[in-house]
Amino acid sequence: MSQSFRIPGKGRLSPSRGLRFFFDGKAFDALEGDTVASALLANGVHLAGRSYKYHRPRGILTAGSEEPNALIGVSNTAATHVPNVRATVQEVHDGLVTRSQNRWPSLAFDLGAVNSLGAPFFSAGFYYKTFMWPKAAWKALYEPVIRQAAGLGVSPKEPDPDHYASRYEHCDVLVVGGGAVGLAAALAAANAGASVILCDEQAQCGGAMRHESGARISGRSGWDWAQDAVAQLKAMDNVRVLTRTTAFGYHTQNFVALAERVTDHLADGKDLPRERLWQVRAKRVILATGAIERQLVFGGNDLPGVMFANAARTYLNHYGVAAGRKVAVFTACDSAYGAAFDLARAGSAVAVIVDWRHDVPEDLSRQAQELGIKILAGHRVVQAKGRLRIASISVAHRDGGQERSFPVDSLIISGGWTPSVHLYSQSRGKVAWDADTQRFLPGDPVQDCVTVGACDGTDDLARGVAQGIEAGKAAATAAGHAGGDQPDVAVEACESYAGGLAGDAGQIKGKAFVDYQNDVTAKDIRQAVREGMHSIEHVKRFTTNGMASDQGKLSNMHGLAIAADSLGWPIPDVGLTTFRQPYTPVTFGTIVNHGRGDLFDVTRRTTIDGWAQDNGAVFEDVGNWKRARFFPQGGEDMHAAVNRECRTVREAAGLFDASTLGKIEVVGPDAGAFMDLMYTNPMSKLGVGKLRYGIMCREDGFVYDDGVVGRVAEDRFHVTTTTGGAPRVLHHMEDYLQTEFPHLKVWLTSVTEQWAVVAVQGPKAREIVAPFVSGVDLSTEAFPHMSMAECEVCGVPARLFRVSFTGETGFEINVPAAYGRSVWEILQARGAEFGACTYGTETMHVLRAEKGYIIVGQDTDGTVTPFDAGYGWAVAKKKKDFVGIRGLKRPDLVADGRKQLVGLTTSDPAMVLEEGAQIVADPNQPVPMTMIGHVTSSYWSENCGRSIALALVAGGRDRMGQTLHVPMPDRTIAVTVTEPVFFDPKGERLHG
Amino acid sequence: MADAAMTKAERREPMAAAIFANEAVTVRAAAPASRLSLRAGSEAIAPLSSALGVDLPVRPKQTSTTGSRTAMWIGPDEWLVIDAGEADLMAAARGAEGIFSAVDISHRNVAFLVSGTGAATTLASACPHDLRLTSFPVGAAARTLLAKAEVVLWRQSETEWHVECWRSFAPYVFGLLREGAKDAALA
């Protein structure tokens, strides 16, 4: 298609650099540097999409990231499809494929537009009121249907093939916004020697110079000066200029997140990341974020062909595209006149300038007169008319009277400018209402930041640039960089941005949109107030005004003003909704960046893990660790493998990788005293070379962790923790050491990963281990259960523990981690000669349950004391203090009837209870039954030839032999309460 | 049985061969070293420095090196001592007077060497610390984060960094450094 609206000689794009792209399957010509919006307009296409609720035809309103209408899908492949892309932001590259959204079967003929006929039913609060009843219909009917109909784009279902990058950066000065003011600030700071980052969301810096034709700076047009300034900045080593980069989040302590779009404008991004997240910590932030033009609220203000004044000028002066051939202007602000003048000079006919204000500045009316443009001051556009494109406007005096019609193909509008205080507000700065100019402006900064230029309410370019230079110099000085040349920025001419109107422009005919993206009209806002919503927070939620992805950049001020008018209150009394990040939508890819796939989270593997992988182990996740769960052989399922492993350990022996156990080395002259305080047991009494099972409580007396503690030397303990508990136990101990016991001379060091741990358990354990151990007599007499020694195993230094979590003779061999796999392989080969197997966590769980050994977090749940668990023997009677001693004396914790750990057996030995199942005393009581406990652990025990279970039961220890009941959905299972030890109750095998 | 008694375990370092290189950065595994986590009050600093033959620095981010041995300030009472020659640091520390905690972490930690013009940028892909030369001069070290992993960074020259992490975090840290290095070569 020819670019018939491209004006020869206008704009800054090069006519020789042609591109071709697709919109709804049709090929369009464009120029390099075009956005999809400018290229569509060049081809005379204004209709770009359908609206969210009413499916109204929508055009291109803006030329920036605030665009609420022209939202398109961009998809070169199904997996890289991006919905809701603003056509005003997406740059065209050769072969770009774009589609309109929210229409079926076609953009020009959309069946969904019948919603418009149902408009009375879709008024504010429609969903809240309509889908309330019957309740059951919500899940089954309303929600699925509403979800189907809602939303604009369609998300891709395939994994994103693009990659994204991330960068942390630090600087003296971050300047957000590359308009004239931001550039001046950056130059001033950089000249002084400060490190500067300047970011701008557009492809090129320049800000308002992109559309203005009247500004002259230092002898050049504003735009040319801006490009020179950027070149100057880019040439400096202490400056980084980031274009296509949006500062979207302002966090505490001047931590600002930027999203850089790296490849969306390229036909072939090659190896580049699609986007890059910058997390910048700046000593000072200069916000030069400018202002956003807003619409006027009148009937049909959403018709394709209606366009903001700055946008019409941007398309003309930057892209060389005329918005229309016969245009009218409706404004309440001086700045729209420039659009009329520029368009008139470029050859478009300007039918009329309708100014809502009664008084028009003299120089503007004189220029209009020179160009032969009629001005109707004190008038308003009552309604814009047309179907898929504006065809005419009806104009009347503000006070009413005769309507006059003007045929137009485009209407340029301006309701004035709203300062972009978004980032300032995110920094927790409070905005203040400026009654003179009817707008919210930044108040005092809360963080080390400063607002300059239009976002600070400075409309005058010369004053804004002076502010920028001052802010840049001050920021550099504050960072220790004084001096340097003052940037030479002489503003010789600039335009007026005075005027503006918040709220509707008189009596409305037709639909007058306040929030284009969410289809909220002025009438909806007034209705919300009538229905009792008096706070803007309520109005917003009831109408969804400002809740679309543009976050009310255009609609907030109008919504507020209309609500205030309806209430008869001043605007600031209605309140202001909070500006939240992100400033514009940010992809998940950017936020996640490298953190996907293997880098999503840390996967921790022991040094023995490779052997388990090579030998077919099935793994389970325990915290961040992968642990071998069982080692199936010859097609065994888990049940068969675990049965075999359980049997083999008790008949011969088994090898288990216990490396993931948390290990903390507690060292210092007060190590014993500290251990006494942290554990319920009398640890200071533990002899060197001995082990003790320890229980750690919280202050409240409940079990927090358990583990085996070895005394390596008088002043050195080797403490083990549960695998999952390792980090929090270290923090718990460190917390007490630093806050409660700082007088103790003792230090804690995590050694979890220093040691690989091979557990060898079973009647043959000693025979398997013995030949590899040097320097220790392993006989039961010399090295009984709960002994430890520093020695050599397989020729490497080791800490050898005689300990058991199976109830069998057992050794846990700690060797320096890098030797773990080799030691494991040596012992595994040796074990095989004795019929030993390797076993995983599932077998470990069964074997320990056969012995009634608890697993903290499974058999305890944060409400279980050592006494409840049957571990009262582990609580020292004579100690004066330990963490939890006072908690354990609380009346509730010593009362009768507490839940206690017991064993349960089913009458059918093959019946395995479900873990978590509830237990009742009387199965015939009415529902809801009184539950007296629950099953904590339950397994088939091959060694016992029956199922076994552990349970927490109220008053459990007094119920030995009683029959209780476990109600299940299909039956009730009778169980007998037993001691929680099912195998070798006397513990003889431990000492074998 | 006699054979078994002679069996000596081998050291295995599965990450030792890890390497990634492009025109801006090389990331590779460091050779094994001996390492000590040292905790001590101020009165033990002098005797420990003399026993270890390397001065324990007393200011944040400082390191000091003598021969193959470097001591890094990690916290107000904490040092990481690394001996590239794998000397027995525990034995050396044992000789010192005073109250302190010396714990062997030679196998707990492993290290990567990140070198090249893009080395700092590589680290900055996942590390929030200020790595600019003015803030992180040659010879400085700090315990910090690389995405979700705790690391100790030690700047050995303008373009060379030593990155310590816990052993099981090594594949994750290497993966992050590889992605960071790819991006560092681009911009």
Interface residues (C-beta under 8 A of the other chain):
Chain A: H163 A165 S166 R167 Y168 E169 H170 S195 D271 L272 P273 R276 Q279 R281 H594 G595 D598 L599 D601 V602 T603 R604 R605 T606 T607 G610 W625 E665 V667 G668 P669 K745 V746 W747 T749 S750 V751 T752 E753 Q754 W755 P771 F772 V793 C794 G795 V796 V815 P816 A817 A818 Y819 R821 S822 V823 I826 R830
Chain B: M1 A4 A5 T7 K8 A9 E10 R11 R12 E13 P14 P32 S37 R39 G41 D77 I99 F100 S101 A102 V103 D104 I105 S106 H107 R108 N109 T121 A124 S125 A126 C127 P128 H129 D130 L131 R132 S135 A147 K148 A149 W166 R167 S168 F169 P171 Y172 G175 L176 E179 G180 K182 D183 L186 A187
